[in-house]
Amino acid sequence: MSRINDVGGMVGFPPIVEEPDEPRWHADWEAHVVALNGALLRRGVYNLDEFRDAIERIPPGEYLAASYYEKWLRAITALLAEKGVARPEELTGD
């Protein structure tokens, strides 16, 4: 079964345009998400396959609307809730 992240060869997607001299992070929160993910992986809260699967399970419309690190954050929060590390309301601020 193809998921929205598997767009290779699909029609209708524009070419990727690289930014000249693109910064590693566009905002501080992106670096924080990368650091958090690394810490959770090292602690064994989840593994890389679970992380990738969580990204790929984001609903198509939300996946296409999200930035690269927004997808990471969505995957991290989903996994923390699924594994019982945190309650969903703790992760969303509700």
N, C-alpha and C positions, 0 to 999 in steps of 0.2 A: 504494500500500500504506500503510495507516495504521500508525503506531507508537504506543507507549504514551503518548508525550508529547502526542498529538493526542486529547485527551479532550473537546473541545468537543462538547456535545450528548449525551455518553454518560450513561447512567443509572447511578446508584449512587454517584456522587461527591458528597460533601457540599459545601455552599457554602463559599467561602473566607471565613474570619473574620480580619479585620484586627485587629492588636493596637493599642490606643490608645497613642500615644507610643512606638511600636516603635522600638528603637534600629537604627541603620544596620547594625551588626554585632552578633551575639549572642556572638561569641567572636573573639579576636584572629586565630586561624588563618583565619577567613573573609576578613578584610581582606588577609591575606598571599596567599591564593589569587587574589583579585581583582588585586592588584599583580603577581603572577607571570604571570597570564594577559595582562595589559596589556603587560608587558615582552616576552613571547614573541610576541605579535601584532605589536608594533612592530619586533621583530628579524626578522620574516618567517619564524619557525620553522613557523608554520601561519597560516591565515587564518580569518576569522570563520565562513565557511561550513563549513570543516573542523571547527572547534570545535563549532558547533551540531550537525553530523552526529555527532560523537563522543558528544555528550550523548544524542542520539536513538538511538544504537546500544546504549546500556546495556540489558541484559536487563530485561524488564518488571518482574519481582519486585524486582530490585535498584533499578530506577528509582523505583518506588513507595515503597520503604523509605528512600531517601536524602533528605537535606535538599537544599535548593537548591544550596548551595556544595559539598556532598559530590558532587553531580553534576558540578559544574565541575571539582573535583579529579580525579575519575575520568576525565573527558574529557582533561584536561591530561596525566595520566600515560599514558593510552592513546596520545595523539598523540606524546608524546616517545619512547615505545617504537617506535611504527610508523615514525617518521621516523629512527630510529637515533640519536637524540640521547642516549639513555640506555638501558641494558639493563633489562629488567623487574625483575630482582632489585635493581638500584640504586634503583628507584622504590618498592619495597615493603618494603625492609629485610630481605628474605630472604637 
